[in-house]
Amino acid sequence: MKLLKILSLVCLSISIGACAEHSMSRAKTSTIPQVNNSIIDQNVQALFNEISADAVFVTYDGQNIKKYGTHLDRAKTAYIPASTFKIANALIGLENHKATSTEIFKWDGKPRFFKAWDKDFTLGEAM
C-alpha cells in the first residue's frame, strides 16, 4: 500500500509538470482551464503526512521548484539514487513487454551485502 501511494506521488508529479500552458491561437474556445496548484500541493502534502515517511519530493517544471514531504530540509542534501529508478525501469520493462512479473532474473553468483539477495529473483520478488 505504501508503494502504491509513492507511485501515486510520482505519477502526480509527472502530470503536474505536463500541465504547462500552451499557445492555442487556433483554438475554438478562448479560455483554457487552469490547474489549481494549491489544491494539488495540499493533496500531495496530505499523502506524505498520511504515510508518515521521513521523506521529501522535489519537482521542477522549468521555472519553479516545489518541495513536498515531511522533512523538507533533506532537499538541501544530495543523495545517490540507489533503487529509486528500479520502479520506473520495472514499469517501462513491463509496459514494453521486455519483462514479466514472473520472469526469473538469474543471480550472477557474486556475494551481495544481504545474504537474502544471493539468489535468483522474479521481478515481483525483487521489488
N, C-alpha and C positions, 0 to 999 in steps of 0.2 A: 504494500500500500504506500509506503514511504517512497519507493522508487517511482510509482505512478505519479505521485504528487510532484516529485522532482522533474520527471519527464514533462508534466503539465507546465511547470515553470519554464522549462527550456522552450517548449512549443509556443508558449505565450510570448516569450521574449523575441522569438523569430517573427511572430505575427506583429508585434509592436514595431519592429524595425521595418516591416514590409508595409506599414500603414502611412508612408510618406505621401504628401500631397503631390498630385500630378497635374500638369497643364492639360486642360481639356478644352481647347479652343473650338473644337468641332462638336462638343457635347451638346445634346439636345436639351439638357437641363442646365440651369445657371448656377446651381449650388451643389456643393459636394459635402456629404455628411462628414462631420469632424469626429475623430475619436476622442472620447473623454479620457484623457490620460490620467487625471486624478483618480477616477474610479478604477482604472486598470492598476495604477500604483497601489491603491488601497487593497485591491484583491490579491495582488502579488504579495504584498507585505503580510496580509492575513494568512496566506498559505505558509509562509515562513514561520509565523508565530504559531500556527497550528501544529507543525511538525516538531517544534522546539529544537530545531537544529542550530548548532553554533556555526552559522554559515553566512555568506554574503554572495550576491549575484549581481554582476555589473553588466549593464548594457550600454552600447554606444551606437547611436544612429547616424553618425557622421557629423553631428552638431552638438549633441547633448550627451553627457554621461549621467546615468542614473544608477543608484545603488539600492538594492533591496536586501533585506535579511535581518538577522538578529545580532550580528557582530560586524557592523559597518567598517570598523577600523581595520579589519582584515583586508579590505580592498587596497590598503596602502602598502601591503607586503606582497612581493612576488612569490608564487608557489609553482612547483612543477605540475604539469597537467595530470601526471600519474594515470589513473584509469578513467579519467573523465571522458576521454574520447572513445572508450570501449562501447558505451551505449550508442553513440551516434554511428560508429563503424558497424556495430551489430545490426542496427536498424537499416543502414544502407545495404549491407550484405543480404539481409532478409528480403528487403523490397526489390532488389535487383536479382533475386533468385541465385545468388552466389553462395548462399549458406542456408541451412535449415536449423531449426531449434534442436533437432535430434542428431544432426551430423556430429561425428566424433572427430575431435581435433587431437591428434597424437602428441603425446608428451615427447620432447626431444631427448630425454634421458639426463638432462642437466639438473643437478640439485637446486631447488628453489629455497627461498627464505623460510617458507612454511612447508613442512613435510606434507601437508594435505594437498599441496599443489603438484606434487611429484606423481602425476598420473594423467591418463587421458581424460578429456572432458568433452561433454557436449556443449554446444553454445549456451543452452539453458542453464547448465550447471556452472559454467564459467561466469555467468552474470551474477 
